[in-house]
Structure formats: structure tokens, C-alpha cells
Amino acid sequence: MLIARTVADLRRHLSTFQHPVFVPTMGNLHEGHLNLMRMAKPLGDVTVASIFVNRLQFLPHEDFASYPRTFDSDGDQLRALGCDVLFAPDESELYPEPQTFKVLPDPALANILEGEFRPGFFTGVCTVVLKLFHCVFNGQAGTAVFGQKDYQQQLVLKRMVAQLAMPIDIVTAATTRAADGLALSSRNGYLSADERAEAVHLSLALKALAASARAAQATGRMDVTAAENQAMDHLRARGWQPDYVTLRHQHDLSPVSSPGHEPMVVLGAAKLGQTRLIDNAEV
């Protein structure tokens, strides 16, 4: 596995390939990341992973400085999977000067849910992903693989690629879960033993709301707001601090007033102790 530290080295190595497949990460890899790499392998002629903790997507009070950095073990895991190239720039390489040019995603999609509770988050995500796409694909066609756990993020990125006419196919991989159903996340490592045992109840609450929505599709009768509030109250009673639990249309994350037969998704974000977790369940 080649480790490229500069954009020039990365492009020089990839210049002989026709269809790169790219998995961007912030490191501290877990089985979910590895499943993205496994999915990526047959989709092109060279697989590229990146490790870069992107300052632009962290709010001032968030965990940029303490975000786990486990480069050696990450590299070992990628190498074992047959990853061809690891792009691991330092901050001065990717941002050699202050990044004053930024991508402003559609507010209708990016300023709700995660964007409401983490203002500027998707601007930081889109800016770094666009820059990484330019570094890896350099204008040519390719494929990028993202996880479904970050449901809103993959929708925002798909919209960005489409509107900017980039020849990149974004593939979304199913969320990888622990045996008890907890969505794998690098931030799960912040949980205490008791919190880890409790953490699965976020996904259980989302699945319960999704089941209610599915049952209501036949009748069209469901007080969606009451069901959402009930789910959040249930989490609060267990010691969580929910930001949102909500039923939305899959294609644009607009609110659902009454369940029909269109694809829907339940999304949730809640803090357990000091750790904020997100998850979703499609209907």
C-alpha cells in the first residue's frame, strides 16, 4: 500500500489508473470503515482511502483536538484489506492557506437536522470532500463510497456532485452494526461501559418509530409529531438528551405529515453522557 502525504505524490501515482474508488475517512477506523473498503474494492481499478481530521466541520466546542488519531493501526487494517493507496496529508498540505473559499450547500437540505444543531457542519464537509475529490479524481470519472449512518451527509454530497456536474458516482453502503444493533461509530469509543450498554436504545427508538410509520402506511392515520415527541420523551426518561427524532421523506428529508407509500426514513441524534450519537432507520 502506497502512503501519499502530498497531493502531487497522490496524483502522480493515480495518473496511470482509469477509475479510482475512494473512501474518505477521519481515521480511527472500525469495522464500518472496513466494510466501505470491501465494497469499494471491485468498483474500480485502484482503491484509495484518506485519513484527515477536518477542522472545518467541527464547531468550537466540539472534539477536534481530542478526536482519536490511530494512524498506525488504521494503516495496518487498510493494508490487510488490500487498499492500494492511503492519502494522509497533514493540515498544511490540504489547507496551505486559510480556506476562505468554501462550498455552501443548499440550505433546504443542509440547514435542517444536523445542520440546525451543528451550524456550518455541512459547509465544512462539502468543502473538504470537494477538495479531496479534486485531489483523488483530478477531473476524471470515479466512485466514492460513504456510509448510510451519516444519512443526511450522503444526500448532501450526492446533491453537490450532481449540481456541480462531477463525473463521480456516490455509492451508499448499509450501516454496519454491532451484534446488539448499535451503529458503529468512532465516537462509540467515548462511551463508558454502562453507556455502551445503554447506547443501543437510540437505534431501538428509531426502529420503533419506523415500525409505527410502516403500520400507518395502510391507513394514512398517524399523529407524526406526537409519535416523534413520544420517542424523544422515552429517550429522556432513560437519561438521553435528544436533539431530534423525526420521520422524514427519504429524497429530501422534508417532514412527513401523514405516512403514505413514499420512501421515508426516521433519523435521530441524541447525547448520552458527553457523547453525541446519530442513527437512522428507513421505512
C-alpha atoms as one frame of an Amber mdcrd trajectory, in Angstrom:
protein
   0.000   0.000   0.000   1.371   3.375  -1.022   1.088   6.147   1.570   0.856
   9.520  -0.155   1.464  12.563   2.019   1.172  15.199  -0.700  -1.338  15.959
  -3.427   1.431  15.786  -6.023   2.500  12.285  -4.945  -1.099  11.108  -4.896
  -1.842  12.393  -8.391   1.428  11.055  -9.759   0.597   7.556  -8.553  -3.042
   7.633  -9.695  -2.252   9.012 -13.149  -1.914   5.520 -14.641  -5.350   4.348
 -13.497  -8.709   4.821 -15.198 -11.295   4.578 -12.406 -10.294   5.277  -8.792
 -12.619   4.251  -5.990 -12.337   6.497  -2.960 -13.283   6.068   0.707 -12.691
   9.269   2.698 -12.323   8.872   6.475 -11.138  10.751   9.529  -9.273   7.683
  10.748  -9.816   5.741  13.984 -11.139   3.012  11.725 -13.701   0.442  12.784
 -15.485  -2.396  11.014 -17.875   0.044   9.357 -14.999   1.773   7.572 -13.537
  -1.581   6.613 -16.847  -2.655   5.086 -16.774   0.504   2.953 -13.339  -0.556
   1.714 -14.579  -4.075   0.987 -17.454  -2.631  -1.018 -15.059  -0.304  -2.866
 -12.601  -2.948  -3.985 -14.495  -4.345  -7.023 -15.834  -0.971  -8.194 -12.708
   0.355  -9.931  -9.106  -0.305 -10.829  -7.476   1.308  -7.779  -8.766   1.789
  -4.229  -7.921   4.939  -2.306  -8.615   5.721   1.340  -7.909   9.008   3.022
  -7.299   9.859   6.653  -7.758  13.514   7.501  -9.379  15.033  10.590 -11.104
  18.032   9.045 -11.074  21.071  11.297 -13.690  22.847   9.160 -16.525  20.534
  10.184 -16.014  20.853  13.950 -17.725  23.575  15.980 -15.518  25.430  18.500
 -16.842  23.387  21.459 -16.541  20.013  19.687 -13.839  17.363  19.870 -11.407
  18.294  17.075  -8.342  18.295  19.356  -9.300  15.086  21.165 -10.676  13.167
  18.172  -8.891   9.773  18.242  -5.913   9.590  15.901  -4.773   5.995  15.383
  -2.777   6.194  12.179  -0.542   3.131  12.602  -3.360   0.697  13.376  -5.520
   2.297  10.672  -2.789   1.714   8.120  -2.372  -1.898   9.198  -6.094  -2.561
   8.749  -6.231  -0.926   5.328  -3.137  -2.787   4.169  -4.647  -6.095   5.297
  -7.731  -5.401   3.177  -5.683  -4.730   0.074  -6.181  -0.963  -0.075  -3.885
   0.347  -2.822  -3.315   3.950  -1.736  -3.673   5.795   1.559  -3.800   9.576
   1.226  -2.783  11.038   4.583  -1.999  14.728   4.216  -1.257  16.951   7.157
  -3.267  20.112   7.599  -0.687  22.356   5.973  -0.787  20.202   2.818  -4.553
  20.232   2.380  -5.012  23.774   3.696  -1.740  25.566   2.844  -3.525  28.866
   3.425  -6.764  29.679   5.247  -9.633  28.014   3.380 -11.630  31.165   2.661
 -13.301  29.660  -0.427 -15.957  27.280   0.844 -18.859  25.253  -0.512 -22.260
  26.478   0.674 -24.741  23.603   0.267 -28.449  24.096  -0.327 -29.866  25.436
   2.983 -33.112  23.498   2.464 -31.162  20.256   2.888 -28.101  21.339   4.862
 -29.548  23.696   7.479 -32.008  21.194   8.958 -31.427  18.317  11.397 -27.632
  18.038  11.751 -27.224  21.454  10.140 -29.539  23.036  12.698 -27.703  21.606
  15.692 -24.233  21.859  14.149 -24.352  25.088  12.112 -21.714  25.175   9.392
 -21.096  21.429   9.622 -22.097  20.652   6.042 -20.157  23.611   4.690 -17.071
  22.057   6.286 -17.944  18.592   4.994 -18.675  19.716   1.437 -15.570  21.889
   1.284 -13.187  19.133   2.353 -14.908  16.435   0.285 -14.838  18.589  -2.846
 -11.151  19.259  -2.241 -10.423  15.570  -1.649 -12.359  14.681  -4.810 -10.162
  17.064  -6.795  -7.045  15.535  -5.220  -8.057  11.935  -5.928 -10.034  12.103
  -9.178  -8.334  15.174 -10.705 -11.282  15.714 -13.040 -11.659  12.102 -14.178
 -14.543   9.732 -13.515 -14.577   7.629 -10.387 -16.593   6.285  -7.487 -16.784
   7.355  -3.842 -18.236   5.194  -1.076 -19.972   6.597   2.017 -21.895   5.007
   4.879 -25.644   5.210   5.395 -25.239   6.017   9.089 -24.479   9.589   8.005
 -27.751   9.686   6.082 -28.077  13.419   5.625 -24.407  13.761   4.710 -24.591
  11.320   1.813 -27.686  13.108   0.480 -25.928  16.473   0.654 -22.871  15.085
  -1.131 -24.946  13.425  -3.847 -26.676  16.756  -4.452 -23.329  18.577  -4.575
 -21.877  16.141  -7.118 -24.981  16.357  -9.302 -25.221  20.154  -9.282 -21.510
  20.617  -9.967 -21.628  18.064 -12.823 -18.832  15.979 -11.340 -18.315  12.579
 -13.063 -18.350  10.795  -9.717 -20.739   8.042  -8.682 -21.522   8.099  -4.970
 -22.337   4.669  -3.547 -24.010   4.391  -0.142 -23.190   1.355   1.989 -25.547
  -0.009   4.628 -24.783   0.897   8.228 -22.556  -1.612   9.979 -23.887  -2.540
  13.404 -22.669  -4.336  16.496 -24.364  -7.573  17.494 -26.884  -5.682  19.656
 -27.767  -3.270  16.839 -25.695  -0.226  17.795 -24.445   1.616  14.701 -20.658
   1.509  14.648 -19.036   4.917  15.090 -15.612   6.176  16.033 -17.281   8.146
  18.825 -18.578   4.936  20.433 -15.130   4.732  21.961 -16.016   7.665  24.216
 -18.783   5.656  25.921 -18.319   4.161  29.376 -19.273   0.517  29.886 -22.702
   1.489  31.250 -23.241   3.992  28.426 -22.255   1.416  25.842 -24.914  -0.958
  27.194 -27.489   1.841  27.009 -26.422   3.162  23.606 -28.412   0.619  21.612
 -31.641   2.241  22.799 -31.233   5.035  20.268 -31.493   2.582  17.383 -34.335
   0.763  19.160 -36.297   4.001  19.488 -35.787   4.794  15.820 -36.819   1.303
  14.746 -39.968   1.540  16.895 -40.962   4.832  15.261 -40.208   3.366  11.824
 -42.426   0.371  12.626 -45.256   2.704  13.650 -44.889   4.648  10.416 -44.867
   1.434   8.419 -48.068   0.263  10.130 -49.691   3.635   9.473 -48.989   3.469
   5.746 -52.029   1.267   5.283 -54.389   3.711   6.963 -52.629   7.050   6.491
 -53.549   7.834  10.089 -50.690   8.784  12.400 -50.009  11.777  14.594 -46.400
  12.098  13.473 -45.487  14.932  15.844 -46.902  13.083  18.837 -45.014   9.917
  17.870 -41.766  11.854  17.470 -42.231  13.545  20.850 -43.041  10.220  22.481
 -39.814   8.735  21.135 -37.781  11.676  22.469 -39.540  11.507  25.841 -38.704
   7.808  26.018 -35.022   8.578  25.474 -35.069  11.427  28.008 -36.531   9.057
  30.588 -33.529   6.779  30.018 -31.061   9.618  30.577 -30.512  10.783  26.994
 -30.509  14.369  25.737 -32.124  14.099  22.275 -31.657  16.789  19.652 -34.212
  15.252  17.319 -36.068  12.071  16.471 -38.056  12.648  13.327 -39.822  10.998
  10.389 -38.800  12.434   7.012 -39.101  11.792   3.292 -36.009   9.970   2.059
 -35.397  12.032  -1.073 -35.117  15.473   0.542 -35.616  14.978   4.306 -38.726
  17.139   4.307 -41.171  16.467   7.179 -43.848  13.798   6.831 -47.314  14.984
   7.792 -49.103  11.698   7.145 -47.397   8.420   6.149 -48.106   7.359   2.591
 -46.310   4.849   0.419 -43.376   7.081  -0.489 -39.973   6.081   0.953 -39.424
   7.528   4.418 -36.660   7.489   6.998 -36.511   8.036  10.735 -33.461   9.995
  11.857 -32.240  10.659  15.365 -29.447  12.414  17.206 -29.021  12.360  20.957
 -26.336  12.819  23.565 -25.623  10.064  26.092 -23.392  11.477  28.803 -20.878
  13.553  26.840 -21.163  11.515  23.626 -23.461  12.526  20.799 -24.694   9.649
  18.630 -26.689   9.626  15.379 -28.579   6.848  13.617 -31.429   6.243  11.204
 -33.919   3.611  10.094 -35.524   3.537   6.683 -39.255   2.887   6.361
